[in-house]
Amino acid sequence: MNKLFAAVLFAALSFASVHAENLADLQAISKQLDARKKDLDTREKNIRIKEERVKALEENLIQKEIEIRKMQDAVTSRLKEIKVQEDKNLDKLAKDYSSAKAKNAAQVIVKMDLDKAVQLFQRLPSMTAGKIISAMGTIDAEYAAKISERLTPDKIQGVQK
């Protein structure tokens, strides 16, 4: 019976030893899992914080875009107002130059910005424009030629450059 007792005792001790090793392994795995969970929780928290920041920045950008569009609309509207006023001024100026002597009008127009002068000539009756260009030729022939070039269409019917 001693042999049987010894065998049972050995088996029990072996089982306890294996069980203790398994328990130690399970505790080590549990610690690793706890550490991994803590790491994942920290990462999740950091990701949430970053997502909130990105969302706030996105909302800020949307607001800025809305403000920029409002400013663009205001600038566009103001430019249209300026263009309308400029057109009225040029129409009035064309009317005034139509009733002035060609030589006097030419003396003033040669000192104008070329683009404005072209816009003015586009509003003048062709007979008046011709007389003023002719008078300008005696004052500043090069300037008169530039205006004439700008007033000439790039393509004349049937003729191409």
C-alpha positions in Angstrom: 0.0 0.0 0.0 2.9 2.3 0.5 3.7 2.0 -3.1 0.2 2.8 -4.0 0.1 5.7 -1.6 3.4 6.9 -3.0 2.1 6.7 -6.6 -1.1 8.6 -5.7 0.9 11.1 -3.8 3.3 11.5 -6.7 0.4 11.9 -9.2 -1.2 14.4 -6.9 2.0 16.4 -6.6 2.6 16.2 -10.3 -0.9 17.4 -11.0 -0.5 20.3 -8.5 2.8 21.2 -10.1 1.4 21.2 -13.6 -1.7 23.1 -12.2 0.6 25.7 -10.6 2.5 26.1 -13.8 -0.7 26.5 -15.7 -1.9 29.0 -13.1 1.3 31.0 -13.4 1.0 31.0 -17.2 -2.6 32.1 -16.9 -1.6 34.9 -14.6 1.2 36.0 -16.9 -1.2 36.0 -19.9 -3.8 37.9 -17.8 -1.2 40.5 -17.0 -0.2 40.8 -20.6 -3.9 41.1 -21.6 -4.5 43.8 -19.0 -1.4 45.7 -20.2 -2.6 45.4 -23.8 -6.1 46.6 -22.9 -4.7 49.6 -21.0 -2.6 50.4 -24.1 -5.6 50.1 -26.4 -7.7 52.2 -24.1 -5.1 54.9 -24.1 -4.8 54.8 -27.9 -8.6 54.9 -28.3 -8.7 58.0 -26.0 -6.0 59.7 -28.0 -7.8 58.9 -31.2 -11.0 60.3 -29.9 -9.2 63.5 -28.8 -7.7 63.8 -32.3 -11.0 63.2 -34.0 -12.6 65.9 -31.9 -9.7 68.3 -32.9 -10.1 67.4 -36.6 -13.9 67.9 -36.3 -13.4 71.3 -34.7 -10.8 72.3 -37.3 -13.2 71.1 -40.1 -16.0 73.2 -38.7 -13.7 76.2 -38.4 -12.6 75.7 -42.1 -16.3 75.5 -43.1 -16.9 78.8 -41.3 -13.9 80.4 -43.0 -15.1 79.1 -46.4 -18.5 80.7 -45.7 -16.9 84.0 -44.7 -14.6 83.9 -47.8 -17.6 83.3 -50.1 -19.5 86.2 -48.5 -16.4 88.4 -49.0 -16.1 87.3 -52.6 -19.8 88.0 -53.2 -19.4 91.5 -51.6 -16.3 92.2 -53.8 -18.0 90.9 -56.9 -21.1 93.0 -56.1 -18.9 96.1 -55.5 -17.0 95.5 -58.7 -20.3 95.3 -60.6 -21.4 98.6 -59.0 -18.0 100.2 -60.0 -18.4 98.9 -63.6 -21.9 100.3 -63.9 -20.7 103.6 -62.5 -17.6 103.6 -64.8 -19.9 102.8 -67.8 -22.1 105.7 -66.9 -19.1 108.0 -66.5 -17.7 106.9 -69.9 -21.1 107.4 -71.5 -21.3 110.9 -70.1 -17.7 111.6 -71.2 -18.5 110.3 -74.7 -21.4 112.6 -74.9 -19.3 115.6 -73.7 -16.5 114.9 -76.2 -19.1 114.5 -79.0 -20.0 118.1 -78.5 -16.5 119.4 -78.0 -14.1 120.4 -80.7 -12.0 117.5 -82.0 -8.6 119.2 -81.3 -9.6 120.1 -77.7 -10.9 116.5 -77.0 -7.7 115.1 -78.6 -5.5 117.1 -76.3 -7.2 115.6 -73.2 -7.6 112.1 -74.5 -3.8 111.6 -75.4 -3.2 111.9 -71.6 -5.7 109.2 -70.7 -5.0 105.6 -69.9 -5.0 103.7 -73.2 -7.7 101.2 -72.1 -10.0 104.0 -70.9 -9.4 105.9 -74.1 -10.4 102.8 -76.2 -13.5 102.3 -74.1 -14.4 106.0 -74.6 -13.9 105.7 -78.4 -16.1 102.7 -78.5 -18.9 104.9 -77.2 -18.3 107.8 -79.5 -20.2 108.2 -82.8 -17.9 107.1 -85.6 -17.8 110.5 -87.2 -16.7 112.1 -83.9 -14.2 109.4 -83.2 -12.7 109.8 -86.6 -12.2 113.6 -86.2 -10.7 113.2 -82.7 -8.3 110.4 -83.9 -7.3 112.6 -86.8 -6.6 115.5 -84.4 -4.7 113.2 -82.0 -2.5 112.2 -84.9 -1.0 115.7 -84.9 -0.4 115.6 -81.1 0.7 112.0 -80.5 0.6 109.8 -83.6 1.8 106.7 -81.8 -0.9 106.9 -79.2 -3.5 107.5 -81.9 -2.2 104.4 -83.7 -2.5 102.3 -80.6 -6.1 103.3 -80.1 -6.8 102.6 -83.7 -5.3 99.2 -83.4 -7.3 98.4 -80.4 -10.5 99.5 -82.1 -9.8 97.4 -85.2 -11.3 93.9 -84.9 -8.8 91.0 -85.1 -10.7 89.4 -87.9 -12.2 91.5 -90.6 -14.9 89.6 -92.6 -13.3 87.3 -95.1 -9.7 88.3 -94.1 -7.7 86.5 -91.5 -4.3 87.3 -90.0 
